[in-house]
């Protein structure tokens, strides 16, 4: 599943401004930093930096670190968008009647999904850290997935800006993270439910969604 998802994606150049001292430079310290950082753009930057450091062997898993620190139950987020339970979310008609265009509405929803995916990748990485039987390739895949999701978030955010909007302008629902909390106790259950079911559904609808966006000129396919 991860290899299939990555086959659709390309890599980006990263900002290599350091954030750790040498004795802190571990995958766990990156993950905790990202999950406790509220700024989405900073989450993306740190994810890219982590990938660069991982590939250049500047950080390690440090499997001897048995510190029982777990990811936060909920990742840090900016003040907006306001997140509510799905049943309290304004309907699409209500949002569009308020003056929001269909393109902004759709792109904002996608941006919210992508930001959740960044945090979810790092949450999964940290929960896998204590499993000594998991190979390094698992962590390599997930760092790249976090960066891919971050790149998607950045591109969608840029498109929102071109349309005179920004991520946070529209209320969002909190249900995307509910599955993460429900599977926090079991890594296998997390992988089965989120990656093999939820992500697979996303891939199934990807072509149809991209075609719709291209038809309405909401995205430039050459960027993807």
C-alpha positions in Angstrom: 0.0 0.0 0.0 2.7 2.5 0.9 4.8 1.7 -2.1 1.7 2.1 -4.3 0.9 5.4 -2.8 4.5 6.7 -3.1 4.5 5.7 -6.8 2.2 8.7 -7.5 4.4 11.2 -5.7 7.6 13.1 -6.2 10.1 14.6 -3.8 10.7 18.2 -2.9 13.8 20.2 -1.8 13.9 20.9 1.9 14.9 23.6 4.3 17.9 22.2 6.3 17.9 24.7 9.2 18.8 22.5 12.2 16.4 22.1 15.2 18.2 19.7 17.5 21.4 19.5 19.4 23.5 16.4 18.4 22.4 14.4 21.4 18.7 15.0 20.7 18.8 14.1 17.0 16.6 11.0 16.9 13.5 10.0 15.0 11.5 10.2 18.2 12.6 13.8 18.9 11.5 14.8 15.4 8.2 13.1 15.8 7.4 14.6 19.2 8.4 18.1 17.9 6.2 17.8 14.8 3.2 16.5 16.7 3.5 19.3 19.3 4.0 22.1 16.7 0.7 23.9 15.9 1.8 25.6 12.7 1.0 23.4 9.7 3.8 24.9 7.6 6.3 24.2 10.3 5.1 20.6 10.5 5.8 20.2 6.8 9.2 21.9 7.1 10.3 19.7 10.0 9.0 16.5 8.2 11.2 17.4 5.2 14.1 18.1 7.4 13.6 14.7 9.2 13.6 12.9 5.8 16.8 14.7 4.8 18.5 13.8 8.1 17.3 10.2 7.9 18.6 9.7 4.4 21.9 11.3 5.3 22.1 9.1 8.4 22.2 12.2 10.7 19.4 10.7 12.8 18.7 7.1 13.9 16.0 5.1 15.5 18.0 4.8 18.7 16.2 1.5 19.6 18.1 1.5 22.9 15.9 4.4 24.0 13.1 2.8 26.0 11.6 6.1 27.2 7.9 5.4 27.5 6.9 8.8 26.1 4.0 8.4 23.8 2.6 10.8 21.2 0.1 13.3 22.4 -3.5 12.1 22.3 -4.3 15.0 19.9 -1.6 16.7 17.8 -1.2 20.5 18.2 -3.1 22.5 15.6 -3.5 26.2 14.8 -6.5 28.1 16.3 -8.3 27.8 13.0 -10.1 25.9 11.5 -12.5 25.4 14.4 -13.0 21.6 14.6 -16.4 20.3 15.7 -18.2 17.0 15.8 -19.4 16.0 12.3 -23.1 16.4 13.3 -22.3 20.0 14.2 -20.6 20.9 11.0 -22.5 23.3 8.7 -23.8 21.7 5.6 -22.1 22.2 2.2 -25.2 24.3 1.1 -24.9 26.5 4.2 -21.1 27.1 3.6 -21.7 27.9 -0.1 -24.6 30.2 0.6 -22.2 32.2 2.9 -20.2 33.1 -0.2 -17.6 30.4 -0.2 -16.9 29.0 -3.7 -17.2 25.3 -4.5 -13.5 25.2 -5.3 -12.4 26.7 -2.0 -14.8 24.4 -0.2 -13.4 21.3 -1.8 -9.7 22.4 -1.5 -10.2 23.3 2.1 -11.6 19.8 2.9 -8.6 18.2 1.1 -6.1 20.4 3.0 -7.7 19.3 6.3 -7.3 15.6 5.2 -3.7 16.1 4.2 -2.8 17.8 7.5 -4.3 15.0 9.5 -2.3 12.6 7.3 0.9 14.3 8.2 0.2 14.0 11.9 -1.1 10.5 11.6 2.1 9.3 9.8 4.3 10.7 12.7 1.9 9.3 15.3 2.2 5.9 13.7 6.0 6.2 13.6 6.3 7.0 17.2 3.9 4.2 18.2 6.1 1.8 16.2 9.3 3.0 17.8 9.0 0.5 20.7 8.5 -2.5 18.4 12.0 -4.0 18.0 10.8 -6.5 15.4 9.9 -3.7 12.9 12.6 -3.2 10.2 14.1 0.2 9.4 12.4 0.2 6.0 9.0 0.6 7.8 10.2 3.9 9.3 11.8 5.0 6.0 8.4 4.5 4.2 6.5 6.4 6.9 8.8 9.4 6.9 8.4 9.6 3.2 4.7 9.3 3.5 4.6 12.2 6.0 6.6 14.3 3.6 4.4 13.4 0.7 1.2 14.4 2.6 2.9 17.6 3.7 3.8 18.4 0.1 0.1 17.9 -0.8 -1.0 20.2 2.0 1.5 22.9 0.9 0.3 22.8 -2.7 -3.4 22.9 -1.8 -2.7 25.8 0.6 -1.0 27.7 -2.2 -3.9 27.1 -4.4 -6.3 28.3 -1.7 -4.2 31.5 -1.5 -4.5 32.0 -5.2 -8.2 31.8 -4.8 -8.2 34.4 -2.0 -8.7 31.9 0.8 -6.6 30.1 3.4 -6.6 26.9 5.4 -8.7 27.7 8.5 -11.3 29.8 6.8 -13.9 27.1 7.0 -15.0 24.9 10.0 -13.8 21.3 9.9 -14.8 18.2 11.6 -12.7 16.3 14.2 -13.7 12.8 13.0 -10.6 12.3 11.0 -8.5 11.9 14.2 -11.1 9.8 16.0 -9.9 6.6 14.2 -6.3 7.5 15.2 -7.3 7.6 18.9 -9.5 4.5 18.6 -6.5 2.5 17.2 -3.8 4.1 19.4 -3.5 1.0 21.6 -2.8 -1.5 18.7 -0.4 -0.8 15.9 -1.6 -3.7 13.7 -5.2 -2.5 14.1 -4.1 1.0 13.2 -2.4 -0.2 10.0 -5.4 -2.4 9.0 -8.1 0.2 9.5 -6.4 3.4 8.4 -3.9 2.3 5.8 -5.5 -0.7 4.3 -9.1 0.6 4.4 -9.2 4.4 4.7 -6.2 5.0 2.5 -7.3 2.4 0.0 -10.6 4.2 -0.4 -8.8 7.4 -1.0 -6.8 5.8 -3.8 -10.0 4.4 -5.3 -11.5 7.9 -5.5 -8.2 9.7 -6.4 -8.6 9.5 -10.2 -12.2 10.7 -10.1 -11.3 13.6 -7.8 -8.3 14.7 -9.9 -10.4 14.7 -13.0 -13.0 16.9 -11.4 -10.4 19.3 -10.2 -8.8 19.5 -13.6 -12.1 20.0 -15.3 -12.9 23.0 -13.1 -9.3 24.3 -13.4 -8.9 24.1 -9.6 -5.4 22.6 -9.9 -2.6 22.4 -12.4 -2.0 18.7 -13.0 1.7 19.4 -13.8 2.2 20.2 -10.2 1.1 16.7 -9.0 
